[in-house]
């Protein structure tokens, strides 16, 4: 189910008209991933079969997605403000 949400985020981010929604949705999804890394599985995820870890790669990618989503929102700040005014 999470993979489907991530796929939806990618599709929304690729379409200029829905990029803001994609960035907001990806922030929500990735917040769950970062929280899971910090509080459940750890920053470095180890493979139970080999005992080797990923060196924190998955955590780093999650942080990168969060930061880039924030960059998209910052670059489209006027559109975000208009969207907020419309719903508030």
Secondary structure, 3 states (H helix, E strand, C coil): CHHHHHHHHHHHHHCHHHHHHHHHHHHHHHHHHHHHHHHHHCCCCECCCCCCECCCHHHHHHHHHHHHHHHHHHHCHHHHHHHHHHHC
